[in-house]
Amino acid sequence: MPREKRDFDAIVVGSGPNGLAAAILMQQNGLSVLLIEGKSQIGGGLRTAELTLPGFKHDICSAIHPLAAASPFFKTLPLAAHGLNYIYPEVDAAHPLEHGNPAVLCRSIDATAHQLGADEEAYKSLMLSVTKNWSLIDTDVLGPLHFPKHPLAMASFGFNAIKPATLMANKFKTKQAKALLAGMAAHSMQPLTNIATSAIALVLLAAGHLQGWPVPQGGSNSIANALAAHFTSLGGHIQTDTYIKSLDQLPSAHAVLFDITPKQLLQIAGHKFSALYKWQLERYRYGVGVYKVDWALSDPIPFSSETCRKAGTVHIGNTLNEIRDAEKQTWSGKHPDKPFVLLAQQSLFDDTRAPQGKHTAWAYCHVPGGSTKDMTAAIEKQVERYAPGFRDIILAKHTMDTVQMEEYNPNYIGGDINGGVIDIGQLFTRPALRYSPYQTSQKGLYICSASTPPGGGVHGMCGYYAAKKALKDIFDINVPGL
């Protein structure tokens, strides 16, 4: 039966990586798709700007992209043909320690393990198992809860992934191995004693060994620009400077996918939802926020460790215990004196980021949601701890607290860049407990943001799975698995 004529077959609201992925998949399947962005520039967390001084390009949100390079969907797209070029640092990530050699994530499992001394064999055993099976489980790990295609491989991964990071650390003896795991797990933005905090650590480590932790040349906006260029090359339409507050603002369409969190979705379409679905969305939990600093520098960061001077990413938090305590304090509403700092130094590898001979650096720490406390001094003190003289090379700086982060991107509720807490209670049931987390209670309306599985990160898989569901429901199009 022919469908009633509409302005577009589908509309996607929000042009973050998930919105772009959803729009591309629907356009690939012969639909007419409109992508709407509230800002003047597409990309959501994939934007780059001169925040400090002329010629210094800073990634406003995301900076290093292991999940973009490892994304099962993005890998199917001709993004290099649309100008995306990944640069791979010599060292993916380094984790300096106050006493002793740093922990290091290299592309090679053997090289990474060798630097862990007494934990060499334990690390190799753990990561060889994950990486060997990754191609069998990647779409299951980075997707909604369902029966896996390869149950034994998924069970092997899940046995370790379900553990709290503090328990997983018992596999290791050295402070280097424990710290490496803790730094990875802290990306989950929750206490390391929580169930399943090992999952994000294993995913990030596996991505490093299989794909690396690359820097997109020119800035994170290069990823968004390549995705958008591919979308429009397929015939898709993009409309910017249109902030959607009501369904009445939208042209007619058979399906609308929202790359937004439950809070905004309720404001826009709550009147269309069932009482139960509204109740579930209203109970959705947002997590801790971030405080971010960008620096224009006269020289590279003078890390004491040569390895840290070669790393694209540096995790600054010292030992497992120190990171555990800092993340616990943040979760409890406190501001740690020694916050865990995630730092990127893209200009070491991408000379388009700063004027010749100069450099940029990007860093953030976790803070209680909604915090307006200035954490600049605490962050800089942490960097100086491992790079004496760091403060002397700062030419200019730009800061964003949680309120400013949310003003920049309304999806960052209270500064939460993960679209909501990714603990065991919201890992697969985000944003509500339903047969499909991407369906709302109103036919034709879907949510495709990081508030759906698999959660935060630049991978586009939330958008991919939401679009796949909408294609089947509304257009009777079955998309083969990746």
LUMLUMLUM-573326 format. One record per residue (C-alpha): chain; residue in one letter; x, y, z. Coordinates in steps of 0.05 Angstrom, whole numbers. Layout:
BEGIN
<chaine->A	residu->A	u->X	v->Y	w->Z>
...
***
This chain:
BEGIN
<chaine->A	residu->M	u->0	v->0	w->0>
<chaine->A	residu->P	u->31	v->67	w->-21>
<chaine->A	residu->R	u->49	v->115	w->36>
<chaine->A	residu->E	u->16	v->182	w->41>
<chaine->A	residu->K	u->58	v->238	w->10>
<chaine->A	residu->R	u->100	v->277	w->60>
<chaine->A	residu->D	u->152	v->333	w->54>
<chaine->A	residu->F	u->206	v->282	w->72>
<chaine->A	residu->D	u->206	v->208	w->86>
<chaine->A	residu->A	u->246	v->219	w->149>
<chaine->A	residu->I	u->274	v->276	w->191>
<chaine->A	residu->V	u->333	v->272	w->239>
<chaine->A	residu->V	u->337	v->325	w->293>
<chaine->A	residu->G	u->409	v->337	w->315>
<chaine->A	residu->S	u->473	v->329	w->275>
<chaine->A	residu->G	u->519	v->296	w->325>
<chaine->A	residu->P	u->553	v->231	w->303>
<chaine->A	residu->N	u->491	v->191	w->318>
<chaine->A	residu->G	u->445	v->238	w->281>
<chaine->A	residu->L	u->491	v->237	w->221>
<chaine->A	residu->A	u->495	v->161	w->223>
<chaine->A	residu->A	u->420	v->155	w->226>
<chaine->A	residu->A	u->410	v->203	w->168>
<chaine->A	residu->I	u->462	v->167	w->125>
<chaine->A	residu->L	u->432	v->98	w->136>
<chaine->A	residu->M	u->362	v->122	w->118>
<chaine->A	residu->Q	u->386	v->160	w->57>
<chaine->A	residu->Q	u->426	v->98	w->35>
<chaine->A	residu->N	u->361	v->60	w->34>
<chaine->A	residu->G	u->328	v->105	w->-17>
<chaine->A	residu->L	u->290	v->153	w->29>
<chaine->A	residu->S	u->288	v->228	w->26>
<chaine->A	residu->V	u->319	v->253	w->91>
<chaine->A	residu->L	u->324	v->321	w->124>
<chaine->A	residu->L	u->377	v->331	w->178>
<chaine->A	residu->I	u->362	v->391	w->223>
<chaine->A	residu->E	u->415	v->424	w->267>
<chaine->A	residu->G	u->401	v->479	w->318>
<chaine->A	residu->K	u->471	v->511	w->313>
<chaine->A	residu->S	u->501	v->544	w->252>
<chaine->A	residu->Q	u->553	v->488	w->247>
<chaine->A	residu->I	u->538	v->414	w->245>
<chaine->A	residu->G	u->572	v->362	w->288>
<chaine->A	residu->G	u->548	v->365	w->360>
<chaine->A	residu->G	u->610	v->344	w->399>
<chaine->A	residu->L	u->649	v->342	w->334>
<chaine->A	residu->R	u->668	v->415	w->328>
<chaine->A	residu->T	u->734	v->453	w->326>
<chaine->A	residu->A	u->745	v->528	w->336>
<chaine->A	residu->E	u->798	v->580	w->352>
<chaine->A	residu->L	u->781	v->586	w->425>
<chaine->A	residu->T	u->845	v->619	w->450>
<chaine->A	residu->L	u->887	v->656	w->399>
<chaine->A	residu->P	u->884	v->663	w->323>
<chaine->A	residu->G	u->912	v->602	w->288>
<chaine->A	residu->F	u->903	v->555	w->348>
<chaine->A	residu->K	u->849	v->504	w->332>
<chaine->A	residu->H	u->817	v->470	w->392>
<chaine->A	residu->D	u->768	v->412	w->393>
<chaine->A	residu->I	u->710	v->438	w->433>
<chaine->A	residu->C	u->688	v->370	w->458>
<chaine->A	residu->S	u->714	v->303	w->432>
<chaine->A	residu->A	u->787	v->301	w->411>
<chaine->A	residu->I	u->816	v->231	w->404>
<chaine->A	residu->H	u->775	v->180	w->367>
<chaine->A	residu->P	u->788	v->106	w->380>
<chaine->A	residu->L	u->714	v->89	w->374>
<chaine->A	residu->A	u->704	v->128	w->310>
<chaine->A	residu->A	u->760	v->89	w->277>
<chaine->A	residu->A	u->732	v->24	w->306>
<chaine->A	residu->S	u->659	v->38	w->291>
<chaine->A	residu->P	u->628	v->-20	w->253>
<chaine->A	residu->F	u->583	v->29	w->214>
<chaine->A	residu->F	u->633	v->85	w->201>
<chaine->A	residu->K	u->682	v->34	w->173>
<chaine->A	residu->T	u->633	v->18	w->118>
<chaine->A	residu->L	u->631	v->91	w->94>
<chaine->A	residu->P	u->678	v->124	w->45>
<chaine->A	residu->L	u->697	v->179	w->93>
<chaine->A	residu->A	u->769	v->185	w->68>
<chaine->A	residu->A	u->741	v->203	w->0>
<chaine->A	residu->H	u->706	v->262	w->34>
<chaine->A	residu->G	u->769	v->289	w->66>
<chaine->A	residu->L	u->775	v->251	w->131>
<chaine->A	residu->N	u->848	v->233	w->147>
<chaine->A	residu->Y	u->866	v->200	w->213>
<chaine->A	residu->I	u->935	v->211	w->242>
<chaine->A	residu->Y	u->961	v->157	w->289>
<chaine->A	residu->P	u->1008	v->179	w->346>
<chaine->A	residu->E	u->1069	v->137	w->360>
<chaine->A	residu->V	u->1039	v->123	w->429>
<chaine->A	residu->D	u->964	v->118	w->434>
<chaine->A	residu->A	u->959	v->134	w->508>
<chaine->A	residu->A	u->1008	v->143	w->565>
<chaine->A	residu->H	u->995	v->142	w->640>
<chaine->A	residu->P	u->1051	v->174	w->681>
<chaine->A	residu->L	u->1065	v->152	w->752>
<chaine->A	residu->E	u->1097	v->193	w->806>
<chaine->A	residu->H	u->1145	v->137	w->823>
<chaine->A	residu->G	u->1164	v->90	w->767>
<chaine->A	residu->N	u->1157	v->85	w->692>
<chaine->A	residu->P	u->1092	v->104	w->659>
<chaine->A	residu->A	u->1040	v->54	w->635>
<chaine->A	residu->V	u->1033	v->56	w->559>
<chaine->A	residu->L	u->981	v->35	w->508>
<chaine->A	residu->C	u->1013	v->19	w->441>
<chaine->A	residu->R	u->982	v->-12	w->380>
<chaine->A	residu->S	u->1021	v->-76	w->394>
<chaine->A	residu->I	u->996	v->-119	w->451>
<chaine->A	residu->D	u->1065	v->-148	w->460>
<chaine->A	residu->A	u->1097	v->-79	w->465>
<chaine->A	residu->T	u->1044	v->-56	w->515>
<chaine->A	residu->A	u->1050	v->-119	w->556>
<chaine->A	residu->H	u->1126	v->-119	w->556>
<chaine->A	residu->Q	u->1127	v->-52	w->592>
<chaine->A	residu->L	u->1084	v->-80	w->648>
<chaine->A	residu->G	u->1139	v->-125	w->675>
<chaine->A	residu->A	u->1110	v->-178	w->721>
<chaine->A	residu->D	u->1042	v->-169	w->688>
<chaine->A	residu->E	u->1065	v->-181	w->618>
<chaine->A	residu->E	u->1033	v->-250	w->610>
<chaine->A	residu->A	u->970	v->-231	w->648>
<chaine->A	residu->Y	u->958	v->-171	w->603>
<chaine->A	residu->K	u->972	v->-211	w->540>
<chaine->A	residu->S	u->925	v->-266	w->561>
<chaine->A	residu->L	u->869	v->-215	w->575>
<chaine->A	residu->M	u->875	v->-173	w->513>
<chaine->A	residu->L	u->891	v->-228	w->463>
<chaine->A	residu->S	u->825	v->-260	w->482>
<chaine->A	residu->V	u->787	v->-195	w->471>
<chaine->A	residu->T	u->820	v->-175	w->406>
<chaine->A	residu->K	u->817	v->-244	w->376>
<chaine->A	residu->N	u->742	v->-245	w->384>
<chaine->A	residu->W	u->728	v->-171	w->371>
<chaine->A	residu->S	u->705	v->-179	w->299>
<chaine->A	residu->L	u->654	v->-230	w->325>
<chaine->A	residu->I	u->626	v->-187	w->381>
<chaine->A	residu->D	u->637	v->-114	w->361>
<chaine->A	residu->T	u->565	v->-102	w->337>
<chaine->A	residu->D	u->538	v->-137	w->399>
<chaine->A	residu->V	u->582	v->-97	w->448>
<chaine->A	residu->L	u->566	v->-32	w->411>
<chaine->A	residu->G	u->492	v->-45	w->406>
<chaine->A	residu->P	u->426	v->-59	w->442>
<chaine->A	residu->L	u->415	v->-119	w->487>
<chaine->A	residu->H	u->398	v->-180	w->445>
<chaine->A	residu->F	u->419	v->-252	w->436>
<chaine->A	residu->P	u->491	v->-248	w->409>
<chaine->A	residu->K	u->512	v->-276	w->342>
<chaine->A	residu->H	u->570	v->-312	w->375>
<chaine->A	residu->P	u->548	v->-330	w->446>
<chaine->A	residu->L	u->613	v->-362	w->469>
<chaine->A	residu->A	u->656	v->-304	w->446>
<chaine->A	residu->M	u->608	v->-254	w->478>
<chaine->A	residu->A	u->606	v->-294	w->543>
<chaine->A	residu->S	u->682	v->-293	w->545>
<chaine->A	residu->F	u->682	v->-217	w->538>
<chaine->A	residu->G	u->624	v->-208	w->587>
<chaine->A	residu->F	u->657	v->-250	w->641>
<chaine->A	residu->N	u->709	v->-196	w->650>
<chaine->A	residu->A	u->669	v->-135	w->625>
<chaine->A	residu->I	u->616	v->-143	w->679>
<chaine->A	residu->K	u->668	v->-136	w->735>
<chaine->A	residu->P	u->681	v->-71	w->773>
<chaine->A	residu->A	u->748	v->-42	w->750>
<chaine->A	residu->T	u->774	v->-48	w->821>
<chaine->A	residu->L	u->760	v->-123	w->819>
<chaine->A	residu->M	u->790	v->-131	w->750>
<chaine->A	residu->A	u->853	v->-97	w->775>
<chaine->A	residu->N	u->865	v->-157	w->820>
<chaine->A	residu->K	u->889	v->-194	w->757>
<chaine->A	residu->F	u->951	v->-151	w->760>
<chaine->A	residu->K	u->1009	v->-141	w->807>
<chaine->A	residu->T	u->1043	v->-78	w->782>
<chaine->A	residu->K	u->1020	v->-8	w->794>
<chaine->A	residu->Q	u->1030	v->5	w->720>
<chaine->A	residu->A	u->979	v->-47	w->698>
<chaine->A	residu->K	u->930	v->-27	w->752>
<chaine->A	residu->A	u->936	v->47	w->733>
<chaine->A	residu->L	u->929	v->33	w->659>
<chaine->A	residu->L	u->863	v->-4	w->672>
<chaine->A	residu->A	u->838	v->50	w->720>
<chaine->A	residu->G	u->851	v->106	w->671>
<chaine->A	residu->M	u->812	v->70	w->617>
<chaine->A	residu->A	u->755	v->52	w->664>
<chaine->A	residu->A	u->750	v->124	w->688>
<chaine->A	residu->H	u->722	v->143	w->619>
<chaine->A	residu->S	u->657	v->112	w->645>
<chaine->A	residu->M	u->649	v->173	w->691>
<chaine->A	residu->Q	u->627	v->133	w->751>
<chaine->A	residu->P	u->659	v->101	w->812>
<chaine->A	residu->L	u->708	v->46	w->792>
<chaine->A	residu->T	u->675	v->1	w->843>
<chaine->A	residu->N	u->612	v->-1	w->801>
<chaine->A	residu->I	u->592	v->-64	w->764>
<chaine->A	residu->A	u->613	v->-65	w->690>
<chaine->A	residu->T	u->664	v->-8	w->694>
<chaine->A	residu->S	u->713	v->-58	w->665>
<chaine->A	residu->A	u->673	v->-59	w->600>
<chaine->A	residu->I	u->693	v->11	w->577>
<chaine->A	residu->A	u->766	v->-4	w->595>
<chaine->A	residu->L	u->766	v->-67	w->553>
<chaine->A	residu->V	u->733	v->-33	w->494>
<chaine->A	residu->L	u->782	v->25	w->494>
<chaine->A	residu->L	u->842	v->-21	w->502>
<chaine->A	residu->A	u->818	v->-66	w->446>
<chaine->A	residu->A	u->805	v->-6	w->401>
<chaine->A	residu->G	u->876	v->17	w->414>
<chaine->A	residu->H	u->906	v->-50	w->395>
<chaine->A	residu->L	u->862	v->-62	w->335>
<chaine->A	residu->Q	u->853	v->9	w->306>
<chaine->A	residu->G	u->894	v->57	w->347>
<chaine->A	residu->W	u->872	v->122	w->380>
<chaine->A	residu->P	u->875	v->170	w->322>
<chaine->A	residu->V	u->873	v->245	w->315>
<chaine->A	residu->P	u->830	v->271	w->256>
<chaine->A	residu->Q	u->872	v->319	w->216>
<chaine->A	residu->G	u->847	v->390	w->221>
<chaine->A	residu->G	u->803	v->377	w->281>
<chaine->A	residu->S	u->744	v->334	w->304>
<chaine->A	residu->N	u->699	v->374	w->258>
<chaine->A	residu->S	u->733	v->336	w->201>
<chaine->A	residu->I	u->694	v->274	w->221>
<chaine->A	residu->A	u->628	v->311	w->220>
<chaine->A	residu->N	u->644	v->345	w->154>
<chaine->A	residu->A	u->661	v->279	w->121>
<chaine->A	residu->L	u->597	v->246	w->147>
<chaine->A	residu->A	u->556	v->306	w->124>
<chaine->A	residu->A	u->590	v->307	w->55>
<chaine->A	residu->H	u->574	v->233	w->46>
<chaine->A	residu->F	u->502	v->245	w->68>
<chaine->A	residu->T	u->491	v->302	w->18>
<chaine->A	residu->S	u->527	v->262	w->-37>
<chaine->A	residu->L	u->471	v->211	w->-29>
<chaine->A	residu->G	u->419	v->265	w->-38>
<chaine->A	residu->G	u->407	v->283	w->35>
<chaine->A	residu->H	u->387	v->353	w->58>
<chaine->A	residu->I	u->417	v->392	w->117>
<chaine->A	residu->Q	u->384	v->451	w->151>
<chaine->A	residu->T	u->423	v->490	w->204>
<chaine->A	residu->D	u->405	v->547	w->251>
<chaine->A	residu->T	u->339	v->513	w->268>
<chaine->A	residu->Y	u->331	v->497	w->341>
<chaine->A	residu->I	u->271	v->451	w->349>
<chaine->A	residu->K	u->227	v->462	w->410>
<chaine->A	residu->S	u->162	v->434	w->384>
<chaine->A	residu->L	u->138	v->382	w->335>
<chaine->A	residu->D	u->99	v->438	w->301>
<chaine->A	residu->Q	u->164	v->466	w->274>
<chaine->A	residu->L	u->179	v->403	w->233>
<chaine->A	residu->P	u->159	v->391	w->161>
<chaine->A	residu->S	u->115	v->330	w->151>
<chaine->A	residu->A	u->150	v->262	w->152>
<chaine->A	residu->H	u->134	v->189	w->164>
<chaine->A	residu->A	u->190	v->182	w->216>
<chaine->A	residu->V	u->227	v->230	w->261>
<chaine->A	residu->L	u->291	v->210	w->296>
<chaine->A	residu->F	u->317	v->253	w->353>
<chaine->A	residu->D	u->391	v->258	w->369>
<chaine->A	residu->I	u->375	v->289	w->437>
<chaine->A	residu->T	u->368	v->265	w->509>
<chaine->A	residu->P	u->303	v->248	w->545>
<chaine->A	residu->K	u->299	v->317	w->577>
<chaine->A	residu->Q	u->292	v->352	w->510>
<chaine->A	residu->L	u->251	v->296	w->480>
<chaine->A	residu->L	u->199	v->306	w->535>
<chaine->A	residu->Q	u->197	v->380	w->521>
<chaine->A	residu->I	u->187	v->370	w->447>
<chaine->A	residu->A	u->142	v->309	w->443>
<chaine->A	residu->G	u->122	v->291	w->514>
<chaine->A	residu->H	u->49	v->306	w->500>
<chaine->A	residu->K	u->49	v->249	w->449>
<chaine->A	residu->F	u->76	v->196	w->496>
<chaine->A	residu->S	u->41	v->146	w->540>
<chaine->A	residu->A	u->39	v->158	w->614>
<chaine->A	residu->L	u->86	v->99	w->627>
<chaine->A	residu->Y	u->138	v->121	w->575>
<chaine->A	residu->K	u->136	v->193	w->602>
<chaine->A	residu->W	u->146	v->166	w->672>
<chaine->A	residu->Q	u->206	v->126	w->650>
<chaine->A	residu->L	u->238	v->185	w->614>
<chaine->A	residu->E	u->227	v->230	w->673>
<chaine->A	residu->R	u->265	v->180	w->717>
<chaine->A	residu->Y	u->325	v->178	w->669>
<chaine->A	residu->R	u->389	v->193	w->707>
<chaine->A	residu->Y	u->444	v->240	w->685>
<chaine->A	residu->G	u->514	v->233	w->713>
<chaine->A	residu->V	u->574	v->274	w->732>
<chaine->A	residu->G	u->597	v->331	w->687>
<chaine->A	residu->V	u->663	v->356	w->660>
<chaine->A	residu->Y	u->705	v->418	w->668>
<chaine->A	residu->K	u->748	v->431	w->607>
<chaine->A	residu->V	u->810	v->473	w->592>
<chaine->A	residu->D	u->843	v->488	w->525>
<chaine->A	residu->W	u->912	v->518	w->522>
<chaine->A	residu->A	u->952	v->554	w->469>
<chaine->A	residu->L	u->1025	v->537	w->483>
<chaine->A	residu->S	u->1092	v->564	w->462>
<chaine->A	residu->D	u->1123	v->494	w->464>
<chaine->A	residu->P	u->1104	v->421	w->471>
<chaine->A	residu->I	u->1084	v->401	w->542>
<chaine->A	residu->P	u->1150	v->385	w->578>
<chaine->A	residu->F	u->1131	v->318	w->607>
<chaine->A	residu->S	u->1187	v->286	w->647>
<chaine->A	residu->S	u->1173	v->221	w->612>
<chaine->A	residu->E	u->1195	v->216	w->540>
<chaine->A	residu->T	u->1139	v->166	w->528>
<chaine->A	residu->C	u->1087	v->218	w->549>
<chaine->A	residu->R	u->1118	v->268	w->500>
<chaine->A	residu->K	u->1101	v->218	w->444>
<chaine->A	residu->A	u->1030	v->203	w->465>
<chaine->A	residu->G	u->966	v->230	w->434>
<chaine->A	residu->T	u->929	v->220	w->500>
<chaine->A	residu->V	u->956	v->225	w->570>
<chaine->A	residu->H	u->917	v->200	w->630>
<chaine->A	residu->I	u->938	v->240	w->691>
<chaine->A	residu->G	u->916	v->208	w->756>
<chaine->A	residu->N	u->975	v->169	w->783>
<chaine->A	residu->T	u->955	v->103	w->816>
<chaine->A	residu->L	u->892	v->61	w->815>
<chaine->A	residu->N	u->877	v->82	w->886>
<chaine->A	residu->E	u->884	v->156	w->871>
<chaine->A	residu->I	u->838	v->152	w->810>
<chaine->A	residu->R	u->788	v->109	w->848>
<chaine->A	residu->D	u->785	v->160	w->904>
<chaine->A	residu->A	u->779	v->220	w->857>
<chaine->A	residu->E	u->722	v->189	w->818>
<chaine->A	residu->K	u->686	v->168	w->882>
<chaine->A	residu->Q	u->691	v->239	w->909>
<chaine->A	residu->T	u->663	v->268	w->845>
<chaine->A	residu->W	u->605	v->218	w->845>
<chaine->A	residu->S	u->591	v->240	w->917>
<chaine->A	residu->G	u->585	v->313	w->897>
<chaine->A	residu->K	u->655	v->334	w->917>
<chaine->A	residu->H	u->713	v->366	w->878>
<chaine->A	residu->P	u->777	v->326	w->888>
<chaine->A	residu->D	u->842	v->363	w->900>
<chaine->A	residu->K	u->876	v->315	w->852>
<chaine->A	residu->P	u->825	v->303	w->797>
<chaine->A	residu->F	u->835	v->251	w->743>
<chaine->A	residu->V	u->854	v->291	w->681>
<chaine->A	residu->L	u->846	v->267	w->610>
<chaine->A	residu->L	u->894	v->306	w->565>
<chaine->A	residu->A	u->905	v->307	w->490>
<chaine->A	residu->Q	u->962	v->339	w->452>
<chaine->A	residu->Q	u->939	v->336	w->380>
<chaine->A	residu->S	u->987	v->389	w->353>
<chaine->A	residu->L	u->1047	v->342	w->365>
<chaine->A	residu->F	u->1021	v->301	w->306>
<chaine->A	residu->D	u->977	v->349	w->267>
<chaine->A	residu->D	u->1012	v->413	w->247>
<chaine->A	residu->T	u->947	v->445	w->224>
<chaine->A	residu->R	u->926	v->456	w->296>
<chaine->A	residu->A	u->973	v->513	w->314>
<chaine->A	residu->P	u->1020	v->565	w->282>
<chaine->A	residu->Q	u->1088	v->538	w->264>
<chaine->A	residu->G	u->1129	v->520	w->325>
<chaine->A	residu->K	u->1069	v->530	w->373>
<chaine->A	residu->H	u->1023	v->479	w->403>
<chaine->A	residu->T	u->954	v->465	w->433>
<chaine->A	residu->A	u->931	v->421	w->490>
<chaine->A	residu->W	u->862	v->398	w->510>
<chaine->A	residu->A	u->842	v->371	w->578>
<chaine->A	residu->Y	u->783	v->359	w->623>
<chaine->A	residu->C	u->767	v->329	w->691>
<chaine->A	residu->H	u->703	v->302	w->721>
<chaine->A	residu->V	u->662	v->346	w->768>
<chaine->A	residu->P	u->594	v->339	w->800>
<chaine->A	residu->G	u->536	v->351	w->752>
<chaine->A	residu->G	u->519	v->425	w->746>
<chaine->A	residu->S	u->583	v->447	w->780>
<chaine->A	residu->T	u->607	v->518	w->767>
<chaine->A	residu->K	u->672	v->512	w->807>
<chaine->A	residu->D	u->734	v->535	w->770>
<chaine->A	residu->M	u->779	v->473	w->765>
<chaine->A	residu->T	u->833	v->506	w->722>
<chaine->A	residu->A	u->885	v->510	w->777>
<chaine->A	residu->A	u->873	v->439	w->800>
<chaine->A	residu->I	u->879	v->413	w->728>
<chaine->A	residu->E	u->942	v->453	w->715>
<chaine->A	residu->K	u->972	v->429	w->780>
<chaine->A	residu->Q	u->961	v->358	w->759>
<chaine->A	residu->V	u->995	v->370	w->692>
<chaine->A	residu->E	u->1053	v->407	w->725>
<chaine->A	residu->R	u->1062	v->348	w->771>
<chaine->A	residu->Y	u->1087	v->306	w->712>
<chaine->A	residu->A	u->1110	v->363	w->667>
<chaine->A	residu->P	u->1150	v->414	w->709>
<chaine->A	residu->G	u->1150	v->482	w->675>
<chaine->A	residu->F	u->1082	v->470	w->641>
<chaine->A	residu->R	u->1052	v->535	w->667>
<chaine->A	residu->D	u->1110	v->574	w->638>
<chaine->A	residu->I	u->1092	v->556	w->566>
<chaine->A	residu->I	u->1019	v->575	w->569>
<chaine->A	residu->L	u->1004	v->633	w->521>
<chaine->A	residu->A	u->928	v->633	w->531>
<chaine->A	residu->K	u->872	v->589	w->557>
<chaine->A	residu->H	u->798	v->578	w->549>
<chaine->A	residu->T	u->754	v->543	w->600>
<chaine->A	residu->M	u->684	v->513	w->602>
<chaine->A	residu->D	u->647	v->492	w->664>
<chaine->A	residu->T	u->587	v->446	w->664>
<chaine->A	residu->V	u->537	v->502	w->653>
<chaine->A	residu->Q	u->576	v->528	w->593>
<chaine->A	residu->M	u->582	v->457	w->566>
<chaine->A	residu->E	u->506	v->450	w->568>
<chaine->A	residu->E	u->497	v->519	w->536>
<chaine->A	residu->Y	u->543	v->497	w->480>
<chaine->A	residu->N	u->507	v->430	w->471>
<chaine->A	residu->P	u->439	v->420	w->504>
<chaine->A	residu->N	u->452	v->345	w->503>
<chaine->A	residu->Y	u->505	v->354	w->557>
<chaine->A	residu->I	u->456	v->358	w->615>
<chaine->A	residu->G	u->494	v->384	w->676>
<chaine->A	residu->G	u->558	v->375	w->636>
<chaine->A	residu->D	u->546	v->300	w->626>
<chaine->A	residu->I	u->579	v->285	w->559>
<chaine->A	residu->N	u->555	v->213	w->559>
<chaine->A	residu->G	u->481	v->228	w->550>
<chaine->A	residu->G	u->465	v->199	w->618>
<chaine->A	residu->V	u->496	v->151	w->669>
<chaine->A	residu->I	u->523	v->88	w->636>
<chaine->A	residu->D	u->519	v->43	w->697>
<chaine->A	residu->I	u->489	v->-27	w->698>
<chaine->A	residu->G	u->420	v->2	w->709>
<chaine->A	residu->Q	u->423	v->43	w->645>
<chaine->A	residu->L	u->473	v->6	w->603>
<chaine->A	residu->F	u->423	v->-31	w->558>
<chaine->A	residu->T	u->357	v->-2	w->582>
<chaine->A	residu->R	u->373	v->70	w->566>
<chaine->A	residu->P	u->330	v->111	w->562>
<chaine->A	residu->A	u->273	v->65	w->582>
<chaine->A	residu->L	u->258	v->-9	w->591>
<chaine->A	residu->R	u->227	v->-28	w->524>
<chaine->A	residu->Y	u->232	v->-83	w->471>
<chaine->A	residu->S	u->270	v->-32	w->429>
<chaine->A	residu->P	u->304	v->26	w->466>
<chaine->A	residu->Y	u->301	v->68	w->403>
<chaine->A	residu->Q	u->225	v->67	w->396>
<chaine->A	residu->T	u->183	v->116	w->435>
<chaine->A	residu->S	u->111	v->101	w->453>
<chaine->A	residu->Q	u->88	v->144	w->394>
<chaine->A	residu->K	u->91	v->111	w->326>
<chaine->A	residu->G	u->140	v->145	w->279>
<chaine->A	residu->L	u->181	v->179	w->334>
<chaine->A	residu->Y	u->249	v->151	w->353>
<chaine->A	residu->I	u->308	v->170	w->397>
<chaine->A	residu->C	u->377	v->159	w->368>
<chaine->A	residu->S	u->424	v->195	w->416>
<chaine->A	residu->A	u->477	v->173	w->465>
<chaine->A	residu->S	u->419	v->163	w->513>
<chaine->A	residu->T	u->407	v->97	w->477>
<chaine->A	residu->P	u->453	v->36	w->473>
<chaine->A	residu->P	u->512	v->33	w->468>
<chaine->A	residu->G	u->518	v->102	w->499>
<chaine->A	residu->G	u->569	v->158	w->494>
<chaine->A	residu->G	u->628	v->161	w->446>
<chaine->A	residu->V	u->638	v->180	w->373>
<chaine->A	residu->H	u->617	v->115	w->340>
<chaine->A	residu->G	u->548	v->130	w->309>
<chaine->A	residu->M	u->521	v->63	w->330>
<chaine->A	residu->C	u->462	v->92	w->369>
<chaine->A	residu->G	u->440	v->127	w->306>
<chaine->A	residu->Y	u->453	v->66	w->263>
<chaine->A	residu->Y	u->410	v->20	w->305>
<chaine->A	residu->A	u->354	v->71	w->313>
<chaine->A	residu->A	u->351	v->83	w->238>
<chaine->A	residu->K	u->352	v->8	w->226>
<chaine->A	residu->K	u->292	v->0	w->272>
<chaine->A	residu->A	u->254	v->58	w->239>
<chaine->A	residu->L	u->268	v->30	w->170>
<chaine->A	residu->K	u->237	v->-36	w->189>
<chaine->A	residu->D	u->178	v->-8	w->228>
<chaine->A	residu->I	u->156	v->48	w->182>
<chaine->A	residu->F	u->184	v->31	w->113>
<chaine->A	residu->D	u->186	v->-45	w->115>
<chaine->A	residu->I	u->260	v->-44	w->98>
<chaine->A	residu->N	u->304	v->-96	w->130>
<chaine->A	residu->V	u->377	v->-74	w->135>
<chaine->A	residu->P	u->427	v->-132	w->136>
<chaine->A	residu->G	u->473	v->-135	w->197>
<chaine->A	residu->L	u->542	v->-104	w->194>
***
